[in-house]
Amino acid sequence: MKNLVLSILALCVISCGAVEQPAADEILQMVQQKLPSAPIKLTGSLKVRTRNGFTKSNLPVNMEMNWGADPATAFYQIDEESLTITWKDDKPYYTFSNAGNSPTSDILGTGLTWADLSFSMLWWPNSKLVGEEKKINREAYVIDIPIPDSENSVRLWVEKYMGMVLEVQTLNPKEKMLRRMKIKSIKKMDGMWVAKDLELLDKQTGNKATLQISDLEWVETPAE
């Protein structure tokens, strides 16, 4: 009887102390809500190296985001190709300078896709929380999201408190990693924490792409 009482008490302690995990879509909404409402401009470069260390390309990058606008908009440009996203009813609509592109298109042979650059997967449906792990010594949620019109999926590691995406892996149906994009360093620029260096590894080609943000500028909007 004594053992039974102790077991019930132990179960009560465990149950009462347990913290219910949020749903995957709630976590992705948290990441979206952490995006700055004031318009910002980021500039940098995208450098691609081959497996043997040869520099394949070094392209200028320009990003202008105004998530607080109505409607919210974001503009991404690498070299002479660009993407504009407009959100209506929380759904993204894509306009490419090259009409043949889609969010999952490779950008100028760099291995980086427009979805990588814009983190479009934050708005993809059918996300699922699969666990919690540490990434770069930070507690993170692990979320799987099917890639639209593909058999593959992406796996995200989302920092639990800052709401920052720390790593994205593209997986095939057998969960073999095809590509990995991860934050190498973060830096506080003009009062905002920014992923300063992002590294993309294409496991199939061995190419490595490094997206480096060199400058952040808060853009003043004209008074109405």
N, C-alpha and C positions, 0 to 999 in steps of 0.2 A: 504493500500500500504506500509506504514511504517513497519507494522508487517511482511509483506511478505519479505521486504528487510532484516530485522533483522534475519528472519528465514533462508534466503539464506546465509547470512554472518555466522550465527552460524553453519550451515551445512558445509560450506567451512572450518571453523576453525577445526571442528571435523575431517573432511576428510583429511585435510592437516596434522593434528597432529597425525593421526593414524599411527601406525607402523605395517606393514604387518608381520604376524607370519610366521616363516619358516616352511617348510613341515617336517613331522615326520622323513622321511629318512635323511633329511639334518641335523636334530638334532642328530640322531644316528651316522651319519658320523663325526659330530663335536666331539662326545665322543670318537670315534675311533681315530681321529686325535690327541686328547689330550694324548693318550697313549704314554709313553716314547719310543723313538727310540733306546736308549741305552739298552743293556741287563741288567736285574735286577733279583735278587733272593729274595724271601720273605719266611720267615719261621714263624711258629706259631703253634697254637693248635686249635682243634675243640672239644668243650665240650658240651655234650648233657645231659640235665636234664629232668626228667619226670614231669608230672603235679604236683606231690606231692613234688618235689624238690630233688628227688633221682638222683645222678649222674649216668647216664646210661653208658657213655663212655667218654674217654678223649684221643683223637688221634692226633699224630703229623701231621703237614701240611707243605708241601714244594711246592713252586711255582717258576718256572723259565721262564721268558718271554723275548723274543727277537723280538719285533714287527718291529724293523728296519732292520731285516735280509731279505735276498732274497733267499728262501721265508720266510715270517714271521712265527715264531713258538712260542708255549707256552706249558709248561709241568706242570701238576698239579698232586700232589700225596697226598693222605690221607692214613696213615698207609701203607698197602701193595698194595693198588690199585691205579692205575694211569691213566691219560689221556694225550695224546699228540695231539695238534692241529697244523695243517699246513695250511696256507692260500695260495691259488693259484687263481689268478685273483679275489681277494677280496672274495673268497668263502672258508669257513672253511671245512677242512677234519679231521675227528676224528679217532684216533687210541687208543683203550682201552686195558689195561692189561687184563681185563676180557672181552672176546669177546661178552658176553651176555649183556653188558651195552650199553646204548644210552645216548645222552646228558640229557634226562629227567629222567634217572634212579636215584633212591635213592642211596646215597653213604653209604654202610655198615650200613643201618638201622638208619642213623643219622637224616633223614628228609631233609638233604641238597642234592640237585641234582648237577650233573656235569655242567648243564647249569647255576645254581646259582653261582657255584664256578668260572666258566670261563666267566660269563656274556655273554653266547652264544646268548642270545636274541638280542644283539646288531646287529647281522648279520641275524636275521630272517626276512622274507619278509612281506609285507602287513601291515606295521605299520601305525598308525593313530594318529594324534595330537587331543586330546579331551579337552584340556584346559590348564590353568595355576593355580598353587596353591603355598602356602608356605609349606615347609617342613624343620624342625629344623631351623625355622626362616630364610630360604633362598628361594628366588624366584625360582620356578621350572616349567618346562614344564611337562605336564602329557600325556603320550603316551600309547596307547593300541596296543598290538601285539598278533596275533593268535599264539598259540603253534602248531608247525607242527605235523600233524597226531593226533590231539586231538580236542575235542570240547571246551576245556578251552582256556584261554588267560592270558597274563601277562600285568600288568599295571605298568609303570615305571614313577618315578619322577626324572627328570634330571635337576640338577642345571644349571641355565641359563648362567652363566658366567664361572664357573670352568669346566663345562662339566662333572660333576661327578654324577653317579647314586646314589641317596640318599635313594630310597626305591623301592622294587619290590614286587608286590602282584600277586598271582595266583588266578584267578577268574573263577568260573564256568559259564555256558552259561547264568545264571540269574544274573551274576555279584556279586555273593556271594563270599566273600573272603575265600579261602581254606588255603592259606599259605601267610606269610608276611616275607620278609627279608628287614631289614633296617639298616642303619648306626647308631651306637650308639655314636661313637666318631671318629674324624679324628686327625691325628698327622703328623707333618712335620718330616720326617725321611731322613737324608742325602740329604736335599735340595728338597725333593719331598713330596707333600701332599698325605697321604695314609689313606684309611679307616681302622683304627686300630682295631675297634671292630664292627663286623657285628652280628646282632641277627636274628635268624630265628624262627618264631613261626608257628607250625603246628596246625591249629585250630581243625583238626579232632582228633588228639591224645592228644593235650595239651602239647606235648614235646617242649622244647626250646633248640635250638642249638646256641652256641656262638663261632664265628670264631674270634680268637684274633691273630693279627699279632705282633710278638715280635721283628722282625729284618728285615731290608732292606739292601741289599748289591748290589752295582753296580759291575757287572762282567766285567773284562777286557777281551777283545777279542785278540787273538794272532795276531801279525802283519803279513801281507801277504808278 
